[in-house]
Amino acid sequence: MLLIGAVAAVSMAAGPARSAETGTAIFAGGCFWCVESDFDKVKGVTSTVSGYIGGTTDNPTYENHVAGGHREAVEISYDPSVVSYAELLKTFFRTVDPTDAGGQFCDRGPSYTTAVYTLDAAQADEAATAAADAAAQLGTKIATEIIPAPEFWPAEDYHQDYHDKNPIRYTYYRRACGRDGVVGRLWGEQADYGLTK
């Protein structure tokens, strides 16, 4: 009886059970500072890392990632017991302009185009469904690519959490680039779906 009581006391002291599983999503949505900032506002997201993906060179940097064919992207870690991959996809599509094949907002060129980098067949299927839903909602073709993820290369330290480290510069850049205005006009009431204000 004492042993049962001791075990119960220890398990209560440990607190509620947490999910041991962590999910990963990789999205390219133009400027990685902005994608990182947006997903830091999503309940269930546990970390975000800005980086480069999809090119032909190893260890890309901010100076050479464009020449190497990489996109700016964000690797998102999340708790699947709090937020699903499908919900993250819905947020992703509604925080970018997925109809723009030439870049995002004021940032132009292939390194700023949108893509969902999938880690398995289940993610690929969910991404295709989310893209079809976005196309139906907007009534137009979606330019966002859905691609199996190659290696993701974290960006330099000064790019990580840029919105927190440099809030004035970040806010000026985001406003000047017109990101929120375009997303608001495109998506209306669905704009910024899933972001906590």
Contacts in CASP RR format, 6 or more apart in sequence:
PFRMAT RR
TARGET T0000
AUTHOR 0000-0000-0000
METHOD contacts of the structure
MODEL  1
MLLIGAVAAVSMAAGPARSAETGTAIFAGGCFWCVESDFDKVKGVTSTVS
GYIGGTTDNPTYENHVAGGHREAVEISYDPSVVSYAELLKTFFRTVDPTD
AGGQFCDRGPSYTTAVYTLDAAQADEAATAAADAAAQLGTKIATEIIPAP
EFWPAEDYHQDYHDKNPIRYTYYRRACGRDGVVGRLWGEQADYGLTK
19 79 0 8 1.000
19 80 0 8 1.000
19 81 0 8 1.000
19 82 0 8 1.000
21 79 0 8 1.000
21 80 0 8 1.000
21 81 0 8 1.000
22 46 0 8 1.000
22 77 0 8 1.000
22 78 0 8 1.000
22 79 0 8 1.000
22 80 0 8 1.000
23 77 0 8 1.000
23 78 0 8 1.000
23 79 0 8 1.000
23 80 0 8 1.000
23 85 0 8 1.000
24 75 0 8 1.000
24 76 0 8 1.000
24 77 0 8 1.000
24 78 0 8 1.000
24 119 0 8 1.000
25 75 0 8 1.000
25 76 0 8 1.000
25 78 0 8 1.000
25 85 0 8 1.000
25 88 0 8 1.000
25 89 0 8 1.000
25 92 0 8 1.000
25 123 0 8 1.000
26 53 0 8 1.000
26 73 0 8 1.000
26 74 0 8 1.000
26 75 0 8 1.000
26 76 0 8 1.000
26 116 0 8 1.000
26 117 0 8 1.000
26 118 0 8 1.000
26 119 0 8 1.000
26 149 0 8 1.000
26 152 0 8 1.000
27 35 0 8 1.000
27 39 0 8 1.000
27 73 0 8 1.000
27 74 0 8 1.000
27 76 0 8 1.000
27 88 0 8 1.000
27 92 0 8 1.000
27 114 0 8 1.000
27 115 0 8 1.000
27 116 0 8 1.000
27 117 0 8 1.000
28 35 0 8 1.000
28 53 0 8 1.000
28 71 0 8 1.000
28 72 0 8 1.000
28 73 0 8 1.000
28 74 0 8 1.000
28 113 0 8 1.000
28 114 0 8 1.000
28 115 0 8 1.000
28 116 0 8 1.000
28 117 0 8 1.000
29 35 0 8 1.000
29 72 0 8 1.000
29 73 0 8 1.000
29 74 0 8 1.000
29 92 0 8 1.000
29 96 0 8 1.000
29 104 0 8 1.000
29 112 0 8 1.000
29 113 0 8 1.000
29 114 0 8 1.000
29 115 0 8 1.000
30 71 0 8 1.000
30 72 0 8 1.000
30 96 0 8 1.000
30 103 0 8 1.000
30 104 0 8 1.000
30 105 0 8 1.000
30 107 0 8 1.000
30 112 0 8 1.000
30 113 0 8 1.000
30 114 0 8 1.000
31 72 0 8 1.000
31 104 0 8 1.000
31 105 0 8 1.000
31 107 0 8 1.000
31 112 0 8 1.000
31 173 0 8 1.000
31 177 0 8 1.000
31 179 0 8 1.000
32 50 0 8 1.000
32 51 0 8 1.000
32 72 0 8 1.000
32 73 0 8 1.000
32 74 0 8 1.000
32 155 0 8 1.000
32 159 0 8 1.000
33 50 0 8 1.000
33 159 0 8 1.000
33 162 0 8 1.000
33 163 0 8 1.000
33 170 0 8 1.000
33 173 0 8 1.000
33 174 0 8 1.000
34 163 0 8 1.000
34 174 0 8 1.000
34 179 0 8 1.000
35 48 0 8 1.000
35 50 0 8 1.000
35 72 0 8 1.000
35 73 0 8 1.000
35 74 0 8 1.000
35 95 0 8 1.000
35 96 0 8 1.000
36 48 0 8 1.000
36 49 0 8 1.000
36 50 0 8 1.000
36 74 0 8 1.000
36 160 0 8 1.000
36 161 0 8 1.000
36 162 0 8 1.000
36 163 0 8 1.000
37 162 0 8 1.000
37 163 0 8 1.000
37 170 0 8 1.000
37 174 0 8 1.000
38 91 0 8 1.000
38 95 0 8 1.000
38 192 0 8 1.000
38 195 0 8 1.000
39 45 0 8 1.000
39 48 0 8 1.000
39 74 0 8 1.000
39 76 0 8 1.000
39 88 0 8 1.000
39 91 0 8 1.000
40 48 0 8 1.000
40 163 0 8 1.000
41 194 0 8 1.000
41 195 0 8 1.000
41 196 0 8 1.000
41 197 0 8 1.000
42 78 0 8 1.000
42 83 0 8 1.000
42 88 0 8 1.000
42 91 0 8 1.000
42 194 0 8 1.000
42 195 0 8 1.000
42 196 0 8 1.000
43 82 0 8 1.000
43 83 0 8 1.000
43 194 0 8 1.000
43 196 0 8 1.000
44 78 0 8 1.000
44 79 0 8 1.000
44 82 0 8 1.000
44 83 0 8 1.000
45 76 0 8 1.000
45 77 0 8 1.000
45 78 0 8 1.000
45 83 0 8 1.000
45 88 0 8 1.000
46 77 0 8 1.000
46 78 0 8 1.000
46 79 0 8 1.000
47 76 0 8 1.000
47 77 0 8 1.000
48 74 0 8 1.000
48 75 0 8 1.000
48 76 0 8 1.000
48 77 0 8 1.000
49 74 0 8 1.000
49 75 0 8 1.000
49 152 0 8 1.000
49 154 0 8 1.000
49 155 0 8 1.000
49 160 0 8 1.000
50 72 0 8 1.000
50 73 0 8 1.000
50 74 0 8 1.000
50 154 0 8 1.000
50 155 0 8 1.000
50 159 0 8 1.000
50 160 0 8 1.000
50 162 0 8 1.000
51 72 0 8 1.000
51 73 0 8 1.000
51 74 0 8 1.000
51 75 0 8 1.000
51 152 0 8 1.000
51 153 0 8 1.000
51 154 0 8 1.000
51 155 0 8 1.000
51 159 0 8 1.000
52 60 0 8 1.000
52 65 0 8 1.000
52 70 0 8 1.000
52 71 0 8 1.000
52 72 0 8 1.000
52 73 0 8 1.000
52 152 0 8 1.000
52 153 0 8 1.000
52 155 0 8 1.000
53 70 0 8 1.000
53 71 0 8 1.000
53 73 0 8 1.000
53 117 0 8 1.000
53 149 0 8 1.000
53 150 0 8 1.000
53 151 0 8 1.000
53 152 0 8 1.000
53 153 0 8 1.000
54 69 0 8 1.000
54 70 0 8 1.000
54 71 0 8 1.000
54 117 0 8 1.000
54 147 0 8 1.000
54 150 0 8 1.000
55 65 0 8 1.000
55 68 0 8 1.000
55 69 0 8 1.000
55 70 0 8 1.000
55 71 0 8 1.000
55 150 0 8 1.000
56 68 0 8 1.000
56 69 0 8 1.000
57 64 0 8 1.000
57 65 0 8 1.000
57 67 0 8 1.000
57 68 0 8 1.000
57 69 0 8 1.000
57 70 0 8 1.000
58 153 0 8 1.000
59 153 0 8 1.000
60 68 0 8 1.000
60 70 0 8 1.000
60 153 0 8 1.000
61 156 0 8 1.000
62 155 0 8 1.000
62 156 0 8 1.000
62 159 0 8 1.000
65 72 0 8 1.000
65 111 0 8 1.000
66 110 0 8 1.000
66 111 0 8 1.000
69 110 0 8 1.000
69 111 0 8 1.000
70 111 0 8 1.000
70 153 0 8 1.000
71 110 0 8 1.000
71 111 0 8 1.000
71 112 0 8 1.000
71 113 0 8 1.000
71 115 0 8 1.000
72 111 0 8 1.000
72 112 0 8 1.000
72 155 0 8 1.000
73 115 0 8 1.000
73 117 0 8 1.000
73 152 0 8 1.000
75 152 0 8 1.000
75 154 0 8 1.000
76 88 0 8 1.000
78 85 0 8 1.000
78 88 0 8 1.000
85 123 0 8 1.000
85 126 0 8 1.000
86 126 0 8 1.000
86 129 0 8 1.000
86 130 0 8 1.000
87 194 0 8 1.000
89 116 0 8 1.000
89 126 0 8 1.000
89 127 0 8 1.000
89 130 0 8 1.000
90 130 0 8 1.000
90 133 0 8 1.000
90 193 0 8 1.000
90 194 0 8 1.000
91 193 0 8 1.000
91 194 0 8 1.000
91 195 0 8 1.000
92 116 0 8 1.000
92 130 0 8 1.000
93 130 0 8 1.000
93 131 0 8 1.000
93 133 0 8 1.000
93 134 0 8 1.000
93 142 0 8 1.000
93 144 0 8 1.000
94 134 0 8 1.000
94 183 0 8 1.000
94 187 0 8 1.000
94 190 0 8 1.000
94 191 0 8 1.000
94 192 0 8 1.000
94 193 0 8 1.000
94 194 0 8 1.000
95 183 0 8 1.000
95 191 0 8 1.000
95 192 0 8 1.000
95 193 0 8 1.000
95 195 0 8 1.000
96 104 0 8 1.000
96 114 0 8 1.000
96 144 0 8 1.000
96 183 0 8 1.000
97 104 0 8 1.000
97 105 0 8 1.000
97 114 0 8 1.000
97 182 0 8 1.000
97 183 0 8 1.000
97 186 0 8 1.000
98 114 0 8 1.000
98 131 0 8 1.000
98 134 0 8 1.000
98 138 0 8 1.000
98 142 0 8 1.000
98 143 0 8 1.000
98 144 0 8 1.000
99 138 0 8 1.000
99 140 0 8 1.000
99 141 0 8 1.000
99 142 0 8 1.000
99 143 0 8 1.000
99 186 0 8 1.000
100 113 0 8 1.000
100 114 0 8 1.000
100 143 0 8 1.000
101 113 0 8 1.000
101 143 0 8 1.000
102 108 0 8 1.000
102 109 0 8 1.000
102 110 0 8 1.000
102 112 0 8 1.000
102 113 0 8 1.000
102 143 0 8 1.000
103 109 0 8 1.000
103 110 0 8 1.000
103 112 0 8 1.000
103 113 0 8 1.000
103 114 0 8 1.000
104 112 0 8 1.000
104 113 0 8 1.000
104 114 0 8 1.000
104 179 0 8 1.000
105 177 0 8 1.000
105 178 0 8 1.000
105 179 0 8 1.000
105 182 0 8 1.000
106 176 0 8 1.000
106 177 0 8 1.000
106 178 0 8 1.000
107 177 0 8 1.000
113 143 0 8 1.000
113 145 0 8 1.000
114 143 0 8 1.000
114 144 0 8 1.000
114 145 0 8 1.000
115 144 0 8 1.000
115 145 0 8 1.000
115 146 0 8 1.000
115 147 0 8 1.000
116 123 0 8 1.000
116 127 0 8 1.000
116 130 0 8 1.000
116 131 0 8 1.000
116 144 0 8 1.000
116 145 0 8 1.000
116 146 0 8 1.000
116 147 0 8 1.000
117 147 0 8 1.000
117 148 0 8 1.000
117 149 0 8 1.000
117 150 0 8 1.000
117 152 0 8 1.000
118 124 0 8 1.000
118 127 0 8 1.000
118 146 0 8 1.000
118 147 0 8 1.000
118 148 0 8 1.000
118 149 0 8 1.000
119 148 0 8 1.000
119 149 0 8 1.000
124 146 0 8 1.000
124 148 0 8 1.000
127 146 0 8 1.000
128 146 0 8 1.000
131 142 0 8 1.000
131 144 0 8 1.000
131 146 0 8 1.000
132 142 0 8 1.000
134 142 0 8 1.000
134 144 0 8 1.000
135 141 0 8 1.000
135 142 0 8 1.000
137 187 0 8 1.000
137 190 0 8 1.000
138 186 0 8 1.000
138 187 0 8 1.000
154 160 0 8 1.000
158 165 0 8 1.000
162 170 0 8 1.000
163 170 0 8 1.000
174 180 0 8 1.000
183 191 0 8 1.000
183 192 0 8 1.000
184 191 0 8 1.000
184 192 0 8 1.000
187 193 0 8 1.000
END
